[in-house]
Amino acid sequence: MENEKKPRLLLVLKMLQRTDVEHPLNTTEIINKLKQCGVEAERKFGFYCGAAGGRQFHQ
């Protein structure tokens, strides 16, 4: 299962690197972009668990 999270987190990281205050992405937009890349994610658990780990990494 850990191997499944890495590609998703890398895709989210790339998406967030392309955002700024004037061009934000909300959770729904991120999930839709992941689906376009063939990666399944759900708002209530799958996405937030992965995103929380990313925030801890940057602090």
PyMOL Python script that loads the backbone (N, CA, C, O; Angstrom):
from pymol import cmd

cmd.read_pdbstr("""\
ATOM      1  N   MET A   1       0.813  -1.189   0.000  1.00  0.00           N
ATOM      2  CA  MET A   1       0.000   0.000   0.000  1.00  0.00           C
ATOM      3  C   MET A   1       0.863   1.262   0.000  1.00  0.00           C
ATOM      4  O   MET A   1       0.488   2.252  -0.629  1.00  0.00           O
ATOM      5  N   GLU A   2       1.997   1.255   0.681  1.00  0.00           N
ATOM      6  CA  GLU A   2       2.885   2.416   0.716  1.00  0.00           C
ATOM      7  C   GLU A   2       3.340   2.796  -0.693  1.00  0.00           C
ATOM      8  O   GLU A   2       3.445   3.981  -1.011  1.00  0.00           O
ATOM      9  N   ASN A   3       3.610   1.801  -1.535  1.00  0.00           N
ATOM     10  CA  ASN A   3       4.039   2.081  -2.904  1.00  0.00           C
ATOM     11  C   ASN A   3       2.962   2.787  -3.707  1.00  0.00           C
ATOM     12  O   ASN A   3       3.272   3.534  -4.635  1.00  0.00           O
ATOM     13  N   GLU A   4       1.694   2.558  -3.361  1.00  0.00           N
ATOM     14  CA  GLU A   4       0.600   3.210  -4.064  1.00  0.00           C
ATOM     15  C   GLU A   4       0.517   4.692  -3.690  1.00  0.00           C
ATOM     16  O   GLU A   4       0.054   5.500  -4.495  1.00  0.00           O
ATOM     17  N   LYS A   5       0.951   5.058  -2.500  1.00  0.00           N
ATOM     18  CA  LYS A   5       0.850   6.437  -2.039  1.00  0.00           C
ATOM     19  C   LYS A   5       1.914   7.339  -2.660  1.00  0.00           C
ATOM     20  O   LYS A   5       1.658   8.520  -2.893  1.00  0.00           O
ATOM     21  N   LYS A   6       3.085   6.810  -2.927  1.00  0.00           N
ATOM     22  CA  LYS A   6       4.177   7.638  -3.431  1.00  0.00           C
ATOM     23  C   LYS A   6       3.846   8.345  -4.737  1.00  0.00           C
ATOM     24  O   LYS A   6       4.038   9.558  -4.823  1.00  0.00           O
ATOM     25  N   PRO A   7       3.358   7.648  -5.756  1.00  0.00           N
ATOM     26  CA  PRO A   7       3.039   8.358  -7.007  1.00  0.00           C
ATOM     27  C   PRO A   7       1.968   9.428  -6.791  1.00  0.00           C
ATOM     28  O   PRO A   7       2.030  10.506  -7.381  1.00  0.00           O
ATOM     29  N   ARG A   8       0.991   9.121  -5.945  1.00  0.00           N
ATOM     30  CA  ARG A   8      -0.077  10.086  -5.679  1.00  0.00           C
ATOM     31  C   ARG A   8       0.507  11.334  -5.012  1.00  0.00           C
ATOM     32  O   ARG A   8       0.176  12.456  -5.396  1.00  0.00           O
ATOM     33  N   LEU A   9       1.360  11.142  -4.030  1.00  0.00           N
ATOM     34  CA  LEU A   9       1.957  12.283  -3.344  1.00  0.00           C
ATOM     35  C   LEU A   9       2.845  13.104  -4.274  1.00  0.00           C
ATOM     36  O   LEU A   9       2.852  14.333  -4.204  1.00  0.00           O
ATOM     37  N   LEU A  10       3.586  12.433  -5.135  1.00  0.00           N
ATOM     38  CA  LEU A  10       4.433  13.165  -6.086  1.00  0.00           C
ATOM     39  C   LEU A  10       3.600  13.979  -7.070  1.00  0.00           C
ATOM     40  O   LEU A  10       3.961  15.104  -7.416  1.00  0.00           O
ATOM     41  N   LEU A  11       2.490  13.410  -7.517  1.00  0.00           N
ATOM     42  CA  LEU A  11       1.607  14.157  -8.418  1.00  0.00           C
ATOM     43  C   LEU A  11       1.018  15.373  -7.714  1.00  0.00           C
ATOM     44  O   LEU A  11       0.955  16.457  -8.292  1.00  0.00           O
ATOM     45  N   VAL A  12       0.588  15.196  -6.470  1.00  0.00           N
ATOM     46  CA  VAL A  12       0.031  16.317  -5.712  1.00  0.00           C
ATOM     47  C   VAL A  12       1.099  17.382  -5.502  1.00  0.00           C
ATOM     48  O   VAL A  12       0.824  18.574  -5.636  1.00  0.00           O
ATOM     49  N   LEU A  13       2.303  16.962  -5.179  1.00  0.00           N
ATOM     50  CA  LEU A  13       3.400  17.920  -5.009  1.00  0.00           C
ATOM     51  C   LEU A  13       3.619  18.731  -6.274  1.00  0.00           C
ATOM     52  O   LEU A  13       3.761  19.952  -6.208  1.00  0.00           O
ATOM     53  N   LYS A  14       3.649  18.074  -7.418  1.00  0.00           N
ATOM     54  CA  LYS A  14       3.832  18.779  -8.692  1.00  0.00           C
ATOM     55  C   LYS A  14       2.688  19.758  -8.948  1.00  0.00           C
ATOM     56  O   LYS A  14       2.909  20.865  -9.438  1.00  0.00           O
ATOM     57  N   MET A  15       1.462  19.342  -8.611  1.00  0.00           N
ATOM     58  CA  MET A  15       0.313  20.235  -8.791  1.00  0.00           C
ATOM     59  C   MET A  15       0.448  21.464  -7.901  1.00  0.00           C
ATOM     60  O   MET A  15       0.216  22.590  -8.342  1.00  0.00           O
ATOM     61  N   LEU A  16       0.824  21.240  -6.650  1.00  0.00           N
ATOM     62  CA  LEU A  16       0.920  22.355  -5.706  1.00  0.00           C
ATOM     63  C   LEU A  16       2.070  23.293  -6.042  1.00  0.00           C
ATOM     64  O   LEU A  16       2.008  24.483  -5.734  1.00  0.00           O
ATOM     65  N   GLN A  17       3.109  22.775  -6.665  1.00  0.00           N
ATOM     66  CA  GLN A  17       4.221  23.632  -7.077  1.00  0.00           C
ATOM     67  C   GLN A  17       3.811  24.590  -8.187  1.00  0.00           C
ATOM     68  O   GLN A  17       4.469  25.606  -8.411  1.00  0.00           O
ATOM     69  N   ARG A  18       2.733  24.271  -8.873  1.00  0.00           N
ATOM     70  CA  ARG A  18       2.246  25.122  -9.968  1.00  0.00           C
ATOM     71  C   ARG A  18       1.156  26.089  -9.500  1.00  0.00           C
ATOM     72  O   ARG A  18       0.566  26.795 -10.318  1.00  0.00           O
ATOM     73  N   THR A  19       0.885  26.126  -8.200  1.00  0.00           N
ATOM     74  CA  THR A  19      -0.144  27.011  -7.671  1.00  0.00           C
ATOM     75  C   THR A  19       0.500  28.180  -6.938  1.00  0.00           C
ATOM     76  O   THR A  19       1.669  28.142  -6.555  1.00  0.00           O
ATOM     77  N   ASP A  20      -0.294  29.200  -6.762  1.00  0.00           N
ATOM     78  CA  ASP A  20       0.111  30.338  -5.938  1.00  0.00           C
ATOM     79  C   ASP A  20      -1.164  30.985  -5.410  1.00  0.00           C
ATOM     80  O   ASP A  20      -2.257  30.444  -5.579  1.00  0.00           O
ATOM     81  N   VAL A  21      -1.023  32.126  -4.781  1.00  0.00           N
ATOM     82  CA  VAL A  21      -2.179  32.797  -4.186  1.00  0.00           C
ATOM     83  C   VAL A  21      -3.228  33.137  -5.246  1.00  0.00           C
ATOM     84  O   VAL A  21      -4.427  33.086  -4.976  1.00  0.00           O
ATOM     85  N   GLU A  22      -2.784  33.473  -6.418  1.00  0.00           N
ATOM     86  CA  GLU A  22      -3.710  33.854  -7.494  1.00  0.00           C
ATOM     87  C   GLU A  22      -4.274  32.664  -8.259  1.00  0.00           C
ATOM     88  O   GLU A  22      -5.284  32.802  -8.948  1.00  0.00           O
ATOM     89  N   HIS A  23      -3.639  31.497  -8.151  1.00  0.00           N
ATOM     90  CA  HIS A  23      -4.065  30.300  -8.881  1.00  0.00           C
ATOM     91  C   HIS A  23      -4.104  29.086  -7.954  1.00  0.00           C
ATOM     92  O   HIS A  23      -3.345  28.136  -8.145  1.00  0.00           O
ATOM     93  N   PRO A  24      -4.990  29.113  -6.945  1.00  0.00           N
ATOM     94  CA  PRO A  24      -5.040  27.999  -5.992  1.00  0.00           C
ATOM     95  C   PRO A  24      -5.784  26.786  -6.562  1.00  0.00           C
ATOM     96  O   PRO A  24      -6.510  26.898  -7.550  1.00  0.00           O
ATOM     97  N   LEU A  25      -5.594  25.653  -5.938  1.00  0.00           N
ATOM     98  CA  LEU A  25      -6.361  24.437  -6.241  1.00  0.00           C
ATOM     99  C   LEU A  25      -7.071  24.020  -4.959  1.00  0.00           C
ATOM    100  O   LEU A  25      -6.470  23.999  -3.885  1.00  0.00           O
ATOM    101  N   ASN A  26      -8.349  23.689  -5.078  1.00  0.00           N
ATOM    102  CA  ASN A  26      -9.029  23.155  -3.907  1.00  0.00           C
ATOM    103  C   ASN A  26      -8.968  21.624  -3.941  1.00  0.00           C
ATOM    104  O   ASN A  26      -8.503  21.032  -4.915  1.00  0.00           O
ATOM    105  N   THR A  27      -9.433  21.009  -2.888  1.00  0.00           N
ATOM    106  CA  THR A  27      -9.340  19.556  -2.758  1.00  0.00           C
ATOM    107  C   THR A  27     -10.035  18.837  -3.912  1.00  0.00           C
ATOM    108  O   THR A  27      -9.501  17.869  -4.452  1.00  0.00           O
ATOM    109  N   THR A  28     -11.204  19.300  -4.284  1.00  0.00           N
ATOM    110  CA  THR A  28     -11.953  18.664  -5.372  1.00  0.00           C
ATOM    111  C   THR A  28     -11.182  18.735  -6.684  1.00  0.00           C
ATOM    112  O   THR A  28     -11.158  17.765  -7.442  1.00  0.00           O
ATOM    113  N   GLU A  29     -10.557  19.869  -6.957  1.00  0.00           N
ATOM    114  CA  GLU A  29      -9.774  20.022  -8.181  1.00  0.00           C
ATOM    115  C   GLU A  29      -8.559  19.089  -8.182  1.00  0.00           C
ATOM    116  O   GLU A  29      -8.220  18.503  -9.210  1.00  0.00           O
ATOM    117  N   ILE A  30      -7.916  18.959  -7.039  1.00  0.00           N
ATOM    118  CA  ILE A  30      -6.765  18.053  -6.932  1.00  0.00           C
ATOM    119  C   ILE A  30      -7.201  16.618  -7.182  1.00  0.00           C
ATOM    120  O   ILE A  30      -6.550  15.892  -7.933  1.00  0.00           O
ATOM    121  N   ILE A  31      -8.288  16.210  -6.564  1.00  0.00           N
ATOM    122  CA  ILE A  31      -8.790  14.844  -6.744  1.00  0.00           C
ATOM    123  C   ILE A  31      -9.160  14.605  -8.202  1.00  0.00           C
ATOM    124  O   ILE A  31      -8.867  13.539  -8.742  1.00  0.00           O
ATOM    125  N   ASN A  32      -9.798  15.574  -8.844  1.00  0.00           N
ATOM    126  CA  ASN A  32     -10.160  15.418 -10.261  1.00  0.00           C
ATOM    127  C   ASN A  32      -8.927  15.303 -11.144  1.00  0.00           C
ATOM    128  O   ASN A  32      -8.913  14.509 -12.085  1.00  0.00           O
ATOM    129  N   LYS A  33      -7.892  16.088 -10.852  1.00  0.00           N
ATOM    130  CA  LYS A  33      -6.654  15.994 -11.633  1.00  0.00           C
ATOM    131  C   LYS A  33      -5.974  14.638 -11.412  1.00  0.00           C
ATOM    132  O   LYS A  33      -5.418  14.065 -12.349  1.00  0.00           O
ATOM    133  N   LEU A  34      -6.016  14.131 -10.192  1.00  0.00           N
ATOM    134  CA  LEU A  34      -5.464  12.801  -9.927  1.00  0.00           C
ATOM    135  C   LEU A  34      -6.204  11.742 -10.732  1.00  0.00           C
ATOM    136  O   LEU A  34      -5.586  10.843 -11.303  1.00  0.00           O
ATOM    137  N   LYS A  35      -7.531  11.849 -10.778  1.00  0.00           N
ATOM    138  CA  LYS A  35      -8.332  10.899 -11.548  1.00  0.00           C
ATOM    139  C   LYS A  35      -7.978  10.956 -13.031  1.00  0.00           C
ATOM    140  O   LYS A  35      -7.948   9.923 -13.700  1.00  0.00           O
ATOM    141  N   GLN A  36      -7.708  12.158 -13.553  1.00  0.00           N
ATOM    142  CA  GLN A  36      -7.304  12.306 -14.953  1.00  0.00           C
ATOM    143  C   GLN A  36      -5.980  11.588 -15.221  1.00  0.00           C
ATOM    144  O   GLN A  36      -5.714  11.152 -16.341  1.00  0.00           O
ATOM    145  N   CYS A  37      -5.160  11.473 -14.182  1.00  0.00           N
ATOM    146  CA  CYS A  37      -3.874  10.773 -14.302  1.00  0.00           C
ATOM    147  C   CYS A  37      -4.006   9.286 -13.992  1.00  0.00           C
ATOM    148  O   CYS A  37      -3.013   8.558 -13.991  1.00  0.00           O
ATOM    149  N   GLY A  38      -5.234   8.833 -13.729  1.00  0.00           N
ATOM    150  CA  GLY A  38      -5.463   7.420 -13.452  1.00  0.00           C
ATOM    151  C   GLY A  38      -5.197   7.025 -12.010  1.00  0.00           C
ATOM    152  O   GLY A  38      -5.035   5.842 -11.712  1.00  0.00           O
ATOM    153  N   VAL A  39      -5.151   8.005 -11.108  1.00  0.00           N
ATOM    154  CA  VAL A  39      -4.884   7.738  -9.699  1.00  0.00           C
ATOM    155  C   VAL A  39      -6.170   7.972  -8.917  1.00  0.00           C
ATOM    156  O   VAL A  39      -6.757   9.052  -8.979  1.00  0.00           O
ATOM    157  N   GLU A  40      -6.598   6.966  -8.189  1.00  0.00           N
ATOM    158  CA  GLU A  40      -7.806   7.092  -7.375  1.00  0.00           C
ATOM    159  C   GLU A  40      -7.473   7.754  -6.047  1.00  0.00           C
ATOM    160  O   GLU A  40      -6.466   7.432  -5.417  1.00  0.00           O
ATOM    161  N   ALA A  41      -8.308   8.662  -5.637  1.00  0.00           N
ATOM    162  CA  ALA A  41      -8.161   9.329  -4.340  1.00  0.00           C
ATOM    163  C   ALA A  41      -9.546   9.718  -3.866  1.00  0.00           C
ATOM    164  O   ALA A  41     -10.433  10.008  -4.669  1.00  0.00           O
ATOM    165  N   GLU A  42      -9.721   9.721  -2.570  1.00  0.00           N
ATOM    166  CA  GLU A  42     -10.987  10.172  -2.032  1.00  0.00           C
ATOM    167  C   GLU A  42     -10.719  11.245  -0.993  1.00  0.00           C
ATOM    168  O   GLU A  42      -9.686  11.231  -0.324  1.00  0.00           O
ATOM    169  N   ARG A  43     -11.625  12.146  -0.867  1.00  0.00           N
ATOM    170  CA  ARG A  43     -11.435  13.316  -0.036  1.00  0.00           C
ATOM    171  C   ARG A  43     -11.310  12.993   1.443  1.00  0.00           C
ATOM    172  O   ARG A  43     -10.430  13.536   2.112  1.00  0.00           O
ATOM    173  N   LYS A  44     -12.147  12.141   1.963  1.00  0.00           N
ATOM    174  CA  LYS A  44     -12.212  11.996   3.414  1.00  0.00           C
ATOM    175  C   LYS A  44     -11.036  11.256   4.038  1.00  0.00           C
ATOM    176  O   LYS A  44     -10.712  11.523   5.195  1.00  0.00           O
ATOM    177  N   PHE A  45     -10.384  10.346   3.333  1.00  0.00           N
ATOM    178  CA  PHE A  45      -9.293   9.599   3.958  1.00  0.00           C
ATOM    179  C   PHE A  45      -8.043   9.571   3.106  1.00  0.00           C
ATOM    180  O   PHE A  45      -6.982  10.021   3.538  1.00  0.00           O
ATOM    181  N   GLY A  46      -8.160   9.051   1.910  1.00  0.00           N
ATOM    182  CA  GLY A  46      -6.985   8.820   1.078  1.00  0.00           C
ATOM    183  C   GLY A  46      -6.165  10.061   0.787  1.00  0.00           C
ATOM    184  O   GLY A  46      -4.936  10.018   0.838  1.00  0.00           O
ATOM    185  N   PHE A  47      -6.825  11.158   0.485  1.00  0.00           N
ATOM    186  CA  PHE A  47      -6.068  12.351   0.139  1.00  0.00           C
ATOM    187  C   PHE A  47      -5.496  13.020   1.382  1.00  0.00           C
ATOM    188  O   PHE A  47      -4.313  13.361   1.400  1.00  0.00           O
ATOM    189  N   TYR A  48      -6.295  13.212   2.408  1.00  0.00           N
ATOM    190  CA  TYR A  48      -5.823  13.929   3.588  1.00  0.00           C
ATOM    191  C   TYR A  48      -4.701  13.202   4.302  1.00  0.00           C
ATOM    192  O   TYR A  48      -3.793  13.850   4.823  1.00  0.00           O
ATOM    193  N   CYS A  49      -4.732  11.879   4.345  1.00  0.00           N
ATOM    194  CA  CYS A  49      -3.646  11.140   5.001  1.00  0.00           C
ATOM    195  C   CYS A  49      -2.327  11.409   4.277  1.00  0.00           C
ATOM    196  O   CYS A  49      -1.298  11.635   4.914  1.00  0.00           O
ATOM    197  N   GLY A  50      -2.362  11.384   2.970  1.00  0.00           N
ATOM    198  CA  GLY A  50      -1.146  11.636   2.217  1.00  0.00           C
ATOM    199  C   GLY A  50      -0.698  13.088   2.332  1.00  0.00           C
ATOM    200  O   GLY A  50       0.497  13.364   2.443  1.00  0.00           O
ATOM    201  N   ALA A  51      -1.637  14.002   2.305  1.00  0.00           N
ATOM    202  CA  ALA A  51      -1.282  15.416   2.381  1.00  0.00           C
ATOM    203  C   ALA A  51      -0.719  15.776   3.746  1.00  0.00           C
ATOM    204  O   ALA A  51       0.171  16.622   3.844  1.00  0.00           O
ATOM    205  N   ALA A  52      -1.215  15.158   4.784  1.00  0.00           N
ATOM    206  CA  ALA A  52      -0.714  15.449   6.132  1.00  0.00           C
ATOM    207  C   ALA A  52       0.763  15.088   6.241  1.00  0.00           C
ATOM    208  O   ALA A  52       1.537  15.815   6.864  1.00  0.00           O
ATOM    209  N   GLY A  53       1.146  13.993   5.651  1.00  0.00           N
ATOM    210  CA  GLY A  53       2.551  13.601   5.672  1.00  0.00           C
ATOM    211  C   GLY A  53       3.425  14.599   4.953  1.00  0.00           C
ATOM    212  O   GLY A  53       4.555  14.853   5.371  1.00  0.00           O
ATOM    213  N   GLY A  54       2.912  15.174   3.865  1.00  0.00           N
ATOM    214  CA  GLY A  54       3.650  16.180   3.136  1.00  0.00           C
ATOM    215  C   GLY A  54       3.859  17.444   3.940  1.00  0.00           C
ATOM    216  O   GLY A  54       4.933  18.044   3.894  1.00  0.00           O
ATOM    217  N   ARG A  55       2.840  17.851   4.676  1.00  0.00           N
ATOM    218  CA  ARG A  55       2.969  19.051   5.505  1.00  0.00           C
ATOM    219  C   ARG A  55       4.004  18.840   6.595  1.00  0.00           C
ATOM    220  O   ARG A  55       4.774  19.752   6.895  1.00  0.00           O
ATOM    221  N   GLN A  56       4.040  17.661   7.191  1.00  0.00           N
ATOM    222  CA  GLN A  56       5.012  17.390   8.240  1.00  0.00           C
ATOM    223  C   GLN A  56       6.426  17.429   7.674  1.00  0.00           C
ATOM    224  O   GLN A  56       7.356  17.856   8.359  1.00  0.00           O
ATOM    225  N   PHE A  57       6.591  16.999   6.461  1.00  0.00           N
ATOM    226  CA  PHE A  57       7.896  16.985   5.828  1.00  0.00           C
ATOM    227  C   PHE A  57       8.459  18.400   5.678  1.00  0.00           C
ATOM    228  O   PHE A  57       9.655  18.618   5.869  1.00  0.00           O
ATOM    229  N   HIS A  58       7.595  19.359   5.338  1.00  0.00           N
ATOM    230  CA  HIS A  58       8.052  20.717   5.061  1.00  0.00           C
ATOM    231  C   HIS A  58       8.250  21.550   6.314  1.00  0.00           C
ATOM    232  O   HIS A  58       8.866  22.612   6.232  1.00  0.00           O
ATOM    233  N   GLN A  59       7.767  21.128   7.453  1.00  0.00           N
ATOM    234  CA  GLN A  59       7.892  21.944   8.670  1.00  0.00           C
ATOM    235  C   GLN A  59       9.208  21.800   9.327  1.00  0.00           C
ATOM    236  O   GLN A  59       9.455  22.425  10.358  1.00  0.00           O
TER     237      GLN A  59
END
""", "prot")
cmd.dss("prot")
cmd.show_as("cartoon", "prot")
cmd.util.cbc("prot")
cmd.orient("prot")
